[in-house]
Amino acid sequence: MKEEKREIQASPNKQLIMDIGKTKYTVNLHFKQGTGETYKDKILKLIKRETEKI
């Protein structure tokens, strides 16, 4: 049997846009493979960074 080779490719323009109050946040949802980082981690990191500014 032939072994199938598949590559996972995400489009480079995946973004999450959140409107919170008067501020609009954009999170780039691009990951390096093998880092184990999730969308939740990225979003929580953004929220933590923004709340520290206040």
mmCIF file of the N, C-alpha and C atoms, coordinates in Angstrom:
data_MODEL
# 
_entry.id   MODEL 
# 
loop_
_atom_site.group_PDB 
_atom_site.id 
_atom_site.type_symbol 
_atom_site.label_atom_id 
_atom_site.label_alt_id 
_atom_site.label_comp_id 
_atom_site.label_asym_id 
_atom_site.label_entity_id 
_atom_site.label_seq_id 
_atom_site.pdbx_PDB_ins_code 
_atom_site.Cartn_x 
_atom_site.Cartn_y 
_atom_site.Cartn_z 
_atom_site.occupancy 
_atom_site.B_iso_or_equiv 
_atom_site.pdbx_formal_charge 
_atom_site.auth_seq_id 
_atom_site.auth_comp_id 
_atom_site.auth_asym_id 
_atom_site.auth_atom_id 
_atom_site.pdbx_PDB_model_num 
ATOM 1   N N  . MET A 1 1  ? 0.834   -1.200 0.000  1.00 0.00 ? 1  MET A N  1 
ATOM 2   C CA . MET A 1 1  ? 0.000   0.000  0.000  1.00 0.00 ? 1  MET A CA 1 
ATOM 3   C C  . MET A 1 1  ? 0.870   1.252  0.000  1.00 0.00 ? 1  MET A C  1 
ATOM 4   N N  . LYS A 1 2  ? 0.390   2.259  -0.690 1.00 0.00 ? 2  LYS A N  1 
ATOM 5   C CA . LYS A 1 2  ? 1.110   3.534  -0.715 1.00 0.00 ? 2  LYS A CA 1 
ATOM 6   C C  . LYS A 1 2  ? 0.774   4.340  0.537  1.00 0.00 ? 2  LYS A C  1 
ATOM 7   N N  . GLU A 1 3  ? 1.776   5.001  1.055  1.00 0.00 ? 3  GLU A N  1 
ATOM 8   C CA . GLU A 1 3  ? 1.571   5.850  2.227  1.00 0.00 ? 3  GLU A CA 1 
ATOM 9   C C  . GLU A 1 3  ? 1.189   7.248  1.755  1.00 0.00 ? 3  GLU A C  1 
ATOM 10  N N  . GLU A 1 4  ? 0.112   7.764  2.328  1.00 0.00 ? 4  GLU A N  1 
ATOM 11  C CA . GLU A 1 4  ? -0.347  9.097  1.939  1.00 0.00 ? 4  GLU A CA 1 
ATOM 12  C C  . GLU A 1 4  ? 0.409   10.150 2.734  1.00 0.00 ? 4  GLU A C  1 
ATOM 13  N N  . LYS A 1 5  ? 0.877   11.163 2.049  1.00 0.00 ? 5  LYS A N  1 
ATOM 14  C CA . LYS A 1 5  ? 1.547   12.274 2.736  1.00 0.00 ? 5  LYS A CA 1 
ATOM 15  C C  . LYS A 1 5  ? 0.610   13.473 2.716  1.00 0.00 ? 5  LYS A C  1 
ATOM 16  N N  . ARG A 1 6  ? 0.364   13.993 3.871  1.00 0.00 ? 6  ARG A N  1 
ATOM 17  C CA . ARG A 1 6  ? -0.517  15.157 3.968  1.00 0.00 ? 6  ARG A CA 1 
ATOM 18  C C  . ARG A 1 6  ? 0.192   16.248 4.742  1.00 0.00 ? 6  ARG A C  1 
ATOM 19  N N  . GLU A 1 7  ? 0.053   17.452 4.267  1.00 0.00 ? 7  GLU A N  1 
ATOM 20  C CA . GLU A 1 7  ? 0.605   18.606 4.976  1.00 0.00 ? 7  GLU A CA 1 
ATOM 21  C C  . GLU A 1 7  ? -0.551  19.477 5.439  1.00 0.00 ? 7  GLU A C  1 
ATOM 22  N N  . ILE A 1 8  ? -0.457  19.922 6.658  1.00 0.00 ? 8  ILE A N  1 
ATOM 23  C CA . ILE A 1 8  ? -1.489  20.816 7.186  1.00 0.00 ? 8  ILE A CA 1 
ATOM 24  C C  . ILE A 1 8  ? -1.060  22.245 6.871  1.00 0.00 ? 8  ILE A C  1 
ATOM 25  N N  . GLN A 1 9  ? -1.887  22.917 6.097  1.00 0.00 ? 9  GLN A N  1 
ATOM 26  C CA . GLN A 1 9  ? -1.568  24.304 5.740  1.00 0.00 ? 9  GLN A CA 1 
ATOM 27  C C  . GLN A 1 9  ? -2.746  25.194 6.113  1.00 0.00 ? 9  GLN A C  1 
ATOM 28  N N  . ALA A 1 10 ? -2.462  26.208 6.892  1.00 0.00 ? 10 ALA A N  1 
ATOM 29  C CA . ALA A 1 10 ? -3.480  27.183 7.257  1.00 0.00 ? 10 ALA A CA 1 
ATOM 30  C C  . ALA A 1 10 ? -3.256  28.428 6.415  1.00 0.00 ? 10 ALA A C  1 
ATOM 31  N N  . SER A 1 11 ? -4.354  29.070 6.048  1.00 0.00 ? 11 SER A N  1 
ATOM 32  C CA . SER A 1 11 ? -4.193  30.298 5.283  1.00 0.00 ? 11 SER A CA 1 
ATOM 33  C C  . SER A 1 11 ? -3.536  31.346 6.171  1.00 0.00 ? 11 SER A C  1 
ATOM 34  N N  . PRO A 1 12 ? -2.665  32.186 5.625  1.00 0.00 ? 12 PRO A N  1 
ATOM 35  C CA . PRO A 1 12 ? -1.923  33.143 6.448  1.00 0.00 ? 12 PRO A CA 1 
ATOM 36  C C  . PRO A 1 12 ? -2.780  34.283 6.996  1.00 0.00 ? 12 PRO A C  1 
ATOM 37  N N  . ASN A 1 13 ? -4.043  34.390 6.565  1.00 0.00 ? 13 ASN A N  1 
ATOM 38  C CA . ASN A 1 13 ? -4.862  35.533 6.958  1.00 0.00 ? 13 ASN A CA 1 
ATOM 39  C C  . ASN A 1 13 ? -5.922  35.211 7.998  1.00 0.00 ? 13 ASN A C  1 
ATOM 40  N N  . LYS A 1 14 ? -5.778  34.110 8.736  1.00 0.00 ? 14 LYS A N  1 
ATOM 41  C CA . LYS A 1 14 ? -6.781  33.791 9.751  1.00 0.00 ? 14 LYS A CA 1 
ATOM 42  C C  . LYS A 1 14 ? -6.627  34.751 10.919 1.00 0.00 ? 14 LYS A C  1 
ATOM 43  N N  . GLN A 1 15 ? -7.697  35.461 11.218 1.00 0.00 ? 15 GLN A N  1 
ATOM 44  C CA . GLN A 1 15 ? -7.663  36.429 12.310 1.00 0.00 ? 15 GLN A CA 1 
ATOM 45  C C  . GLN A 1 15 ? -8.969  36.382 13.080 1.00 0.00 ? 15 GLN A C  1 
ATOM 46  N N  . LEU A 1 16 ? -8.878  36.649 14.356 1.00 0.00 ? 16 LEU A N  1 
ATOM 47  C CA . LEU A 1 16 ? -10.054 36.789 15.193 1.00 0.00 ? 16 LEU A CA 1 
ATOM 48  C C  . LEU A 1 16 ? -10.155 38.264 15.540 1.00 0.00 ? 16 LEU A C  1 
ATOM 49  N N  . ILE A 1 17 ? -11.308 38.851 15.269 1.00 0.00 ? 17 ILE A N  1 
ATOM 50  C CA . ILE A 1 17 ? -11.506 40.273 15.566 1.00 0.00 ? 17 ILE A CA 1 
ATOM 51  C C  . ILE A 1 17 ? -12.550 40.370 16.671 1.00 0.00 ? 17 ILE A C  1 
ATOM 52  N N  . MET A 1 18 ? -12.180 41.019 17.774 1.00 0.00 ? 18 MET A N  1 
ATOM 53  C CA . MET A 1 18 ? -13.080 41.169 18.915 1.00 0.00 ? 18 MET A CA 1 
ATOM 54  C C  . MET A 1 18 ? -13.338 42.648 19.155 1.00 0.00 ? 18 MET A C  1 
ATOM 55  N N  . ASP A 1 19 ? -14.608 43.004 19.249 1.00 0.00 ? 19 ASP A N  1 
ATOM 56  C CA . ASP A 1 19 ? -14.979 44.367 19.620 1.00 0.00 ? 19 ASP A CA 1 
ATOM 57  C C  . ASP A 1 19 ? -15.354 44.361 21.093 1.00 0.00 ? 19 ASP A C  1 
ATOM 58  N N  . ILE A 1 20 ? -14.548 45.015 21.919 1.00 0.00 ? 20 ILE A N  1 
ATOM 59  C CA . ILE A 1 20 ? -14.831 45.093 23.348 1.00 0.00 ? 20 ILE A CA 1 
ATOM 60  C C  . ILE A 1 20 ? -14.921 46.572 23.694 1.00 0.00 ? 20 ILE A C  1 
ATOM 61  N N  . GLY A 1 21 ? -16.131 47.005 23.960 1.00 0.00 ? 21 GLY A N  1 
ATOM 62  C CA . GLY A 1 21 ? -16.329 48.419 24.251 1.00 0.00 ? 21 GLY A CA 1 
ATOM 63  C C  . GLY A 1 21 ? -15.987 49.265 23.038 1.00 0.00 ? 21 GLY A C  1 
ATOM 64  N N  . LYS A 1 22 ? -15.112 50.252 23.229 1.00 0.00 ? 22 LYS A N  1 
ATOM 65  C CA . LYS A 1 22 ? -14.715 51.130 22.129 1.00 0.00 ? 22 LYS A CA 1 
ATOM 66  C C  . LYS A 1 22 ? -13.479 50.618 21.414 1.00 0.00 ? 22 LYS A C  1 
ATOM 67  N N  . THR A 1 23 ? -12.907 49.515 21.911 1.00 0.00 ? 23 THR A N  1 
ATOM 68  C CA . THR A 1 23 ? -11.642 49.022 21.372 1.00 0.00 ? 23 THR A CA 1 
ATOM 69  C C  . THR A 1 23 ? -11.864 47.792 20.516 1.00 0.00 ? 23 THR A C  1 
ATOM 70  N N  . LYS A 1 24 ? -11.139 47.733 19.422 1.00 0.00 ? 24 LYS A N  1 
ATOM 71  C CA . LYS A 1 24 ? -11.223 46.584 18.523 1.00 0.00 ? 24 LYS A CA 1 
ATOM 72  C C  . LYS A 1 24 ? -9.890  45.844 18.582 1.00 0.00 ? 24 LYS A C  1 
ATOM 73  N N  . TYR A 1 25 ? -9.927  44.565 18.928 1.00 0.00 ? 25 TYR A N  1 
ATOM 74  C CA . TYR A 1 25 ? -8.717  43.749 19.036 1.00 0.00 ? 25 TYR A CA 1 
ATOM 75  C C  . TYR A 1 25 ? -8.658  42.768 17.879 1.00 0.00 ? 25 TYR A C  1 
ATOM 76  N N  . THR A 1 26 ? -7.486  42.583 17.336 1.00 0.00 ? 26 THR A N  1 
ATOM 77  C CA . THR A 1 26 ? -7.285  41.603 16.279 1.00 0.00 ? 26 THR A CA 1 
ATOM 78  C C  . THR A 1 26 ? -6.222  40.618 16.740 1.00 0.00 ? 26 THR A C  1 
ATOM 79  N N  . VAL A 1 27 ? -6.583  39.333 16.718 1.00 0.00 ? 27 VAL A N  1 
ATOM 80  C CA . VAL A 1 27 ? -5.642  38.284 17.113 1.00 0.00 ? 27 VAL A CA 1 
ATOM 81  C C  . VAL A 1 27 ? -5.303  37.480 15.872 1.00 0.00 ? 27 VAL A C  1 
ATOM 82  N N  . ASN A 1 28 ? -4.026  37.405 15.546 1.00 0.00 ? 28 ASN A N  1 
ATOM 83  C CA . ASN A 1 28 ? -3.613  36.565 14.425 1.00 0.00 ? 28 ASN A CA 1 
ATOM 84  C C  . ASN A 1 28 ? -3.623  35.120 14.886 1.00 0.00 ? 28 ASN A C  1 
ATOM 85  N N  . LEU A 1 29 ? -4.361  34.283 14.161 1.00 0.00 ? 29 LEU A N  1 
ATOM 86  C CA . LEU A 1 29 ? -4.487  32.886 14.562 1.00 0.00 ? 29 LEU A CA 1 
ATOM 87  C C  . LEU A 1 29 ? -3.570  32.018 13.716 1.00 0.00 ? 29 LEU A C  1 
ATOM 88  N N  . HIS A 1 30 ? -2.289  32.318 13.736 1.00 0.00 ? 30 HIS A N  1 
ATOM 89  C CA . HIS A 1 30 ? -1.318  31.518 12.992 1.00 0.00 ? 30 HIS A CA 1 
ATOM 90  C C  . HIS A 1 30 ? -0.363  30.892 14.001 1.00 0.00 ? 30 HIS A C  1 
ATOM 91  N N  . PHE A 1 31 ? -0.157  29.615 13.862 1.00 0.00 ? 31 PHE A N  1 
ATOM 92  C CA . PHE A 1 31 ? 0.679   28.904 14.822 1.00 0.00 ? 31 PHE A CA 1 
ATOM 93  C C  . PHE A 1 31 ? 1.816   28.197 14.123 1.00 0.00 ? 31 PHE A C  1 
ATOM 94  N N  . LYS A 1 32 ? 2.942   28.140 14.796 1.00 0.00 ? 32 LYS A N  1 
ATOM 95  C CA . LYS A 1 32 ? 4.027   27.281 14.328 1.00 0.00 ? 32 LYS A CA 1 
ATOM 96  C C  . LYS A 1 32 ? 3.663   25.876 14.779 1.00 0.00 ? 32 LYS A C  1 
ATOM 97  N N  . GLN A 1 33 ? 3.826   24.910 13.907 1.00 0.00 ? 33 GLN A N  1 
ATOM 98  C CA . GLN A 1 33 ? 3.463   23.545 14.265 1.00 0.00 ? 33 GLN A CA 1 
ATOM 99  C C  . GLN A 1 33 ? 4.366   23.025 15.376 1.00 0.00 ? 33 GLN A C  1 
ATOM 100 N N  . GLY A 1 34 ? 3.770   22.289 16.293 1.00 0.00 ? 34 GLY A N  1 
ATOM 101 C CA . GLY A 1 34 ? 4.545   21.648 17.345 1.00 0.00 ? 34 GLY A CA 1 
ATOM 102 C C  . GLY A 1 34 ? 4.763   22.475 18.600 1.00 0.00 ? 34 GLY A C  1 
ATOM 103 N N  . THR A 1 35 ? 4.195   23.693 18.666 1.00 0.00 ? 35 THR A N  1 
ATOM 104 C CA . THR A 1 35 ? 4.396   24.510 19.867 1.00 0.00 ? 35 THR A CA 1 
ATOM 105 C C  . THR A 1 35 ? 3.398   24.163 20.960 1.00 0.00 ? 35 THR A C  1 
ATOM 106 N N  . GLY A 1 36 ? 2.278   23.576 20.596 1.00 0.00 ? 36 GLY A N  1 
ATOM 107 C CA . GLY A 1 36 ? 1.268   23.203 21.585 1.00 0.00 ? 36 GLY A CA 1 
ATOM 108 C C  . GLY A 1 36 ? 0.413   24.367 22.040 1.00 0.00 ? 36 GLY A C  1 
ATOM 109 N N  . GLU A 1 37 ? 0.574   25.530 21.421 1.00 0.00 ? 37 GLU A N  1 
ATOM 110 C CA . GLU A 1 37 ? -0.214  26.705 21.796 1.00 0.00 ? 37 GLU A CA 1 
ATOM 111 C C  . GLU A 1 37 ? -1.607  26.591 21.169 1.00 0.00 ? 37 GLU A C  1 
ATOM 112 N N  . THR A 1 38 ? -2.629  26.985 21.907 1.00 0.00 ? 38 THR A N  1 
ATOM 113 C CA . THR A 1 38 ? -3.996  26.898 21.404 1.00 0.00 ? 38 THR A CA 1 
ATOM 114 C C  . THR A 1 38 ? -4.561  28.295 21.172 1.00 0.00 ? 38 THR A C  1 
ATOM 115 N N  . TYR A 1 39 ? -5.724  28.346 20.501 1.00 0.00 ? 39 TYR A N  1 
ATOM 116 C CA . TYR A 1 39 ? -6.399  29.629 20.289 1.00 0.00 ? 39 TYR A CA 1 
ATOM 117 C C  . TYR A 1 39 ? -6.710  30.268 21.639 1.00 0.00 ? 39 TYR A C  1 
ATOM 118 N N  . LYS A 1 40 ? -7.147  29.450 22.587 1.00 0.00 ? 40 LYS A N  1 
ATOM 119 C CA . LYS A 1 40 ? -7.478  29.955 23.923 1.00 0.00 ? 40 LYS A CA 1 
ATOM 120 C C  . LYS A 1 40 ? -6.265  30.624 24.564 1.00 0.00 ? 40 LYS A C  1 
ATOM 121 N N  . ASP A 1 41 ? -5.084  30.000 24.429 1.00 0.00 ? 41 ASP A N  1 
ATOM 122 C CA . ASP A 1 41 ? -3.860  30.583 24.990 1.00 0.00 ? 41 ASP A CA 1 
ATOM 123 C C  . ASP A 1 41 ? -3.572  31.949 24.383 1.00 0.00 ? 41 ASP A C  1 
ATOM 124 N N  . LYS A 1 42 ? -3.716  32.055 23.061 1.00 0.00 ? 42 LYS A N  1 
ATOM 125 C CA . LYS A 1 42 ? -3.434  33.333 22.385 1.00 0.00 ? 42 LYS A CA 1 
ATOM 126 C C  . LYS A 1 42 ? -4.400  34.419 22.838 1.00 0.00 ? 42 LYS A C  1 
ATOM 127 N N  . ILE A 1 43 ? -5.686  34.070 22.941 1.00 0.00 ? 43 ILE A N  1 
ATOM 128 C CA . ILE A 1 43 ? -6.701  35.052 23.328 1.00 0.00 ? 43 ILE A CA 1 
ATOM 129 C C  . ILE A 1 43 ? -6.484  35.495 24.772 1.00 0.00 ? 43 ILE A C  1 
ATOM 130 N N  . LEU A 1 44 ? -6.206  34.545 25.668 1.00 0.00 ? 44 LEU A N  1 
ATOM 131 C CA . LEU A 1 44 ? -5.962  34.897 27.069 1.00 0.00 ? 44 LEU A CA 1 
ATOM 132 C C  . LEU A 1 44 ? -4.717  35.758 27.223 1.00 0.00 ? 44 LEU A C  1 
ATOM 133 N N  . LYS A 1 45 ? -3.692  35.482 26.418 1.00 0.00 ? 45 LYS A N  1 
ATOM 134 C CA . LYS A 1 45 ? -2.458  36.275 26.455 1.00 0.00 ? 45 LYS A CA 1 
ATOM 135 C C  . LYS A 1 45 ? -2.746  37.719 26.030 1.00 0.00 ? 45 LYS A C  1 
ATOM 136 N N  . LEU A 1 46 ? -3.579  37.891 24.991 1.00 0.00 ? 46 LEU A N  1 
ATOM 137 C CA . LEU A 1 46 ? -3.947  39.228 24.523 1.00 0.00 ? 46 LEU A CA 1 
ATOM 138 C C  . LEU A 1 46 ? -4.727  39.974 25.600 1.00 0.00 ? 46 LEU A C  1 
ATOM 139 N N  . ILE A 1 47 ? -5.712  39.302 26.201 1.00 0.00 ? 47 ILE A N  1 
ATOM 140 C CA . ILE A 1 47 ? -6.539  39.953 27.218 1.00 0.00 ? 47 ILE A CA 1 
ATOM 141 C C  . ILE A 1 47 ? -5.686  40.344 28.424 1.00 0.00 ? 47 ILE A C  1 
ATOM 142 N N  . LYS A 1 48 ? -4.783  39.469 28.839 1.00 0.00 ? 48 LYS A N  1 
ATOM 143 C CA . LYS A 1 48 ? -3.905  39.768 29.977 1.00 0.00 ? 48 LYS A CA 1 
ATOM 144 C C  . LYS A 1 48 ? -3.021  40.971 29.672 1.00 0.00 ? 48 LYS A C  1 
ATOM 145 N N  . ARG A 1 49 ? -2.464  41.013 28.453 1.00 0.00 ? 49 ARG A N  1 
ATOM 146 C CA . ARG A 1 49 ? -1.588  42.118 28.064 1.00 0.00 ? 49 ARG A CA 1 
ATOM 147 C C  . ARG A 1 49 ? -2.356  43.437 28.050 1.00 0.00 ? 49 ARG A C  1 
ATOM 148 N N  . GLU A 1 50 ? -3.593  43.406 27.535 1.00 0.00 ? 50 GLU A N  1 
ATOM 149 C CA . GLU A 1 50 ? -4.378  44.638 27.448 1.00 0.00 ? 50 GLU A CA 1 
ATOM 150 C C  . GLU A 1 50 ? -4.844  45.114 28.820 1.00 0.00 ? 50 GLU A C  1 
ATOM 151 N N  . THR A 1 51 ? -5.171  44.185 29.721 1.00 0.00 ? 51 THR A N  1 
ATOM 152 C CA . THR A 1 51 ? -5.635  44.615 31.044 1.00 0.00 ? 51 THR A CA 1 
ATOM 153 C C  . THR A 1 51 ? -4.489  45.157 31.883 1.00 0.00 ? 51 THR A C  1 
ATOM 154 N N  . GLU A 1 52 ? -3.263  44.714 31.613 1.00 0.00 ? 52 GLU A N  1 
ATOM 155 C CA . GLU A 1 52 ? -2.110  45.251 32.343 1.00 0.00 ? 52 GLU A CA 1 
ATOM 156 C C  . GLU A 1 52 ? -1.848  46.710 31.976 1.00 0.00 ? 52 GLU A C  1 
ATOM 157 N N  . LYS A 1 53 ? -2.238  47.120 30.766 1.00 0.00 ? 53 LYS A N  1 
ATOM 158 C CA . LYS A 1 53 ? -2.035  48.509 30.325 1.00 0.00 ? 53 LYS A CA 1 
ATOM 159 C C  . LYS A 1 53 ? -2.921  49.475 31.097 1.00 0.00 ? 53 LYS A C  1 
ATOM 160 N N  . ILE A 1 54 ? -4.082  48.992 31.526 1.00 0.00 ? 54 ILE A N  1 
ATOM 161 C CA . ILE A 1 54 ? -5.080  49.867 32.175 1.00 0.00 ? 54 ILE A CA 1 
ATOM 162 C C  . ILE A 1 54 ? -4.656  50.215 33.595 1.00 0.00 ? 54 ILE A C  1 
# 
